[in-house]
């Protein structure tokens, strides 16, 4: 029971850091956080995903700039739904290898000492440390928990959002792409389920548009805002 609770908590924290820090703050600049909150999320993502901020931001900005075209790094229209759903991480990795693209589309991302010399240079080290931590906490069960953590973001963010989010669901408005809201209640992926809403207003920190829609990520942003730890930019 403890192992299940731990897994649910840590994977949820990772989802929150992806949508709040990488997506809404770093990529679209719709919300800013205090330096302490920023660094806590950067550290957590380094520890649990090994993702590099500049790469994630650049690939996602490339997606918005060329949605549903051949230059879209993970479009189901061109790559097929199953390939994006179950191999979205591989498509992301391929796009992240384009160094010129990464440089041009991530100039405003953090490039301080710790980013250059730890989070980017040794981006794999966090996952190694996480495996050790899980093993010390749960013994051999720690390896299974680590495996779940390792595939959590590649499946839900790279696969479900980029795959199903451009294939299945409902639309609140017409866009030049095939984006859909997978579900009206963004809980599992903290609001990222509302993908059509996001493509309608990419600069908005709040992803829910209708009164009956719910964006869990926005709830967390509002809490941080009330505590003076976040500032929302109005689109």
C-alpha positions as CSV (number, residue, x, y, z in Angstrom):
1,X,0.0,0.0,0.0
2,X,2.8,2.4,0.9
3,X,4.5,1.7,-2.4
4,X,1.4,2.5,-4.4
5,X,0.8,5.7,-2.5
6,X,4.4,6.8,-3.0
7,X,4.2,6.1,-6.7
8,X,1.0,8.1,-7.1
9,X,2.4,11.0,-5.2
10,X,5.8,11.2,-7.0
11,X,4.4,10.8,-10.5
12,X,1.8,13.4,-9.8
13,X,4.5,15.8,-8.6
14,X,6.3,15.2,-11.9
15,X,3.2,15.9,-13.9
16,X,2.7,19.1,-12.0
17,X,6.3,20.3,-12.7
18,X,5.9,19.5,-16.4
19,X,2.7,21.5,-16.9
20,X,3.5,24.4,-14.6
21,X,7.2,24.8,-15.1
22,X,8.1,23.4,-18.5
23,X,4.8,24.1,-20.3
24,X,3.0,27.1,-18.9
25,X,6.0,29.0,-17.5
26,X,9.1,28.2,-19.6
27,X,7.5,27.6,-23.0
28,X,4.5,30.0,-23.1
29,X,5.6,32.5,-20.4
30,X,2.0,32.6,-19.1
31,X,3.0,32.4,-15.5
32,X,6.2,33.1,-13.5
33,X,7.3,31.6,-10.2
34,X,9.6,32.8,-7.5
35,X,13.2,31.6,-7.9
36,X,12.8,29.0,-5.1
37,X,9.7,27.5,-6.7
38,X,11.4,27.5,-10.1
39,X,14.5,25.7,-8.8
40,X,12.5,23.1,-6.8
41,X,10.6,22.2,-10.0
42,X,13.8,22.2,-12.1
43,X,15.5,19.9,-9.5
44,X,12.5,17.5,-9.4
45,X,12.3,17.2,-13.1
46,X,16.1,16.5,-13.3
47,X,15.7,13.9,-10.6
48,X,12.7,12.1,-12.0
49,X,12.8,12.6,-15.8
50,X,16.3,13.6,-17.0
51,X,14.6,16.0,-19.4
52,X,16.6,19.2,-20.3
53,X,14.5,22.4,-20.1
54,X,15.9,24.0,-23.3
55,X,15.2,20.8,-25.3
56,X,11.6,20.4,-24.0
57,X,10.8,24.0,-24.6
58,X,12.2,24.1,-28.1
59,X,10.5,21.0,-29.2
60,X,7.1,22.2,-27.9
61,X,7.5,25.6,-29.5
62,X,8.4,23.8,-32.8
63,X,5.1,21.9,-32.4
64,X,3.1,25.1,-32.1
65,X,4.9,26.8,-34.9
66,X,4.3,23.9,-37.4
67,X,1.4,22.0,-36.0
68,X,0.1,19.1,-38.2
69,X,2.8,19.8,-40.9
70,X,5.8,17.7,-41.8
71,X,7.9,19.9,-39.5
72,X,5.7,19.0,-36.5
73,X,7.9,16.7,-34.4
74,X,5.1,14.5,-33.2
75,X,1.9,14.9,-35.3
76,X,-0.4,11.8,-35.5
77,X,-1.4,13.0,-38.9
78,X,2.1,12.3,-40.3
79,X,3.5,9.7,-37.9
80,X,0.4,7.8,-37.0
81,X,-1.5,7.7,-33.7
82,X,0.0,4.5,-32.4
83,X,3.5,5.7,-33.1
84,X,2.9,8.9,-31.2
85,X,1.0,7.3,-28.4
86,X,3.5,4.6,-27.6
87,X,6.7,6.1,-29.2
88,X,6.2,9.8,-28.6
89,X,9.4,9.9,-26.5
90,X,11.4,8.6,-29.4
91,X,10.0,11.3,-31.7
92,X,10.8,13.9,-29.0
93,X,14.4,12.6,-28.7
94,X,14.9,12.8,-32.4
95,X,13.7,16.4,-32.5
96,X,15.8,17.3,-29.5
97,X,19.0,16.3,-31.4
98,X,18.5,19.2,-33.8
99,X,21.0,21.5,-32.0
100,X,20.3,24.6,-34.1
101,X,16.6,24.3,-33.5
102,X,17.1,23.9,-29.8
103,X,19.4,26.9,-29.6
104,X,17.1,29.2,-31.7
105,X,13.9,28.3,-29.8
106,X,15.2,28.2,-26.3
107,X,17.2,31.4,-25.9
108,X,15.2,32.6,-22.9
109,X,15.6,29.3,-20.9
110,X,17.8,29.1,-17.8
111,X,21.5,28.9,-18.7
112,X,23.0,29.4,-15.2
113,X,25.9,27.4,-13.8
114,X,23.8,24.6,-12.4
115,X,21.9,24.2,-15.6
116,X,25.0,24.0,-17.7
117,X,27.2,21.9,-15.4
118,X,24.6,19.6,-13.8
119,X,21.1,19.6,-15.2
120,X,22.2,19.5,-18.8
121,X,25.7,18.0,-18.7
122,X,24.6,15.2,-16.3
123,X,20.9,15.0,-17.1
124,X,21.0,11.2,-16.7
125,X,22.4,11.4,-13.1
126,X,19.1,12.3,-11.5
127,X,17.5,9.1,-12.7
128,X,20.4,7.1,-11.4
129,X,20.0,8.8,-8.0
130,X,16.3,8.2,-8.1
131,X,16.8,4.5,-8.7
132,X,19.1,4.3,-5.7
133,X,16.7,6.2,-3.5
134,X,13.8,3.9,-4.5
135,X,15.9,0.8,-3.8
136,X,16.9,2.1,-0.4
137,X,13.2,2.9,0.4
138,X,11.5,-0.1,-1.0
139,X,14.1,-2.7,-1.8
140,X,13.5,-4.6,-5.1
141,X,10.0,-3.0,-5.4
142,X,12.0,0.2,-6.0
143,X,13.0,-1.0,-9.4
144,X,9.4,-1.4,-10.5
145,X,8.5,2.0,-9.1
146,X,11.5,3.6,-10.9
147,X,10.3,2.0,-14.1
148,X,6.9,3.5,-13.7
149,X,8.4,6.9,-13.0
150,X,10.6,6.6,-16.0
151,X,7.8,6.0,-18.5
152,X,5.1,8.2,-16.8
153,X,5.9,11.4,-18.7
154,X,6.9,9.8,-22.0
155,X,3.5,8.0,-22.1
156,X,1.1,10.7,-20.7
157,X,2.8,13.9,-22.0
158,X,4.6,12.7,-25.1
159,X,2.1,10.0,-26.0
160,X,-1.4,10.8,-24.8
161,X,-1.4,14.6,-25.1
162,X,0.4,14.7,-28.4
163,X,-1.3,11.6,-29.7
164,X,-4.9,11.5,-28.5
165,X,-4.9,15.3,-28.1
166,X,-4.7,15.6,-31.8
167,X,-7.0,12.7,-32.6
168,X,-9.9,12.2,-30.2
169,X,-12.2,14.3,-28.0
170,X,-14.3,17.5,-28.4
171,X,-13.4,21.0,-29.5
172,X,-14.4,24.3,-28.0
173,X,-13.3,26.2,-31.1
174,X,-11.7,25.9,-34.5
175,X,-8.0,26.0,-34.9
176,X,-5.7,25.4,-37.8
177,X,-4.8,22.0,-36.3
178,X,-6.6,18.9,-35.2
179,X,-6.3,19.6,-31.4
180,X,-9.0,18.1,-29.2
181,X,-9.9,18.2,-25.5
182,X,-9.5,14.5,-24.4
183,X,-11.6,15.0,-21.3
184,X,-13.3,18.1,-19.7
185,X,-11.7,17.3,-16.4
186,X,-7.9,17.7,-16.4
187,X,-6.9,15.7,-13.4
188,X,-4.6,12.8,-14.5
189,X,-2.4,15.1,-16.6
190,X,-3.2,18.2,-14.5
191,X,-5.1,20.1,-17.2
192,X,-3.2,19.0,-20.2
193,X,-6.2,16.9,-21.2
194,X,-7.8,20.3,-22.4
195,X,-5.5,20.4,-25.5
196,X,-7.9,22.2,-27.9
197,X,-8.4,24.9,-25.3
198,X,-4.6,25.3,-25.1
199,X,-4.2,25.6,-28.9
200,X,-7.0,28.2,-28.9
201,X,-5.2,30.4,-26.4
202,X,-1.6,29.2,-26.0
203,X,-0.6,32.2,-24.0
204,X,-3.2,31.5,-21.3
205,X,-2.1,29.9,-18.0
206,X,-5.6,28.6,-17.4
207,X,-6.5,25.7,-19.7
208,X,-10.2,25.3,-18.8
209,X,-12.6,27.5,-20.8
210,X,-16.1,26.3,-19.9
211,X,-17.7,26.4,-16.4
212,X,-18.0,22.6,-16.4
213,X,-14.3,22.1,-17.3
214,X,-11.6,21.6,-14.6
215,X,-7.9,22.3,-14.9
216,X,-6.0,21.0,-11.9
217,X,-2.8,22.8,-12.9
218,X,-4.7,26.1,-12.7
219,X,-5.8,25.2,-9.2
220,X,-2.2,24.8,-8.1
221,X,-1.2,28.0,-9.9
222,X,-4.0,29.9,-8.0
223,X,-2.8,28.5,-4.7
224,X,0.8,29.5,-5.4
225,X,-0.5,32.9,-6.5
226,X,-2.4,33.4,-3.3
227,X,0.8,32.6,-1.4
228,X,2.8,35.1,-3.4
229,X,4.8,32.5,-5.1
230,X,3.4,32.9,-8.7
231,X,2.4,35.7,-11.0
232,X,0.0,35.1,-13.8
233,X,0.4,36.9,-17.1
234,X,-2.9,37.9,-18.6
235,X,-3.0,37.0,-22.4
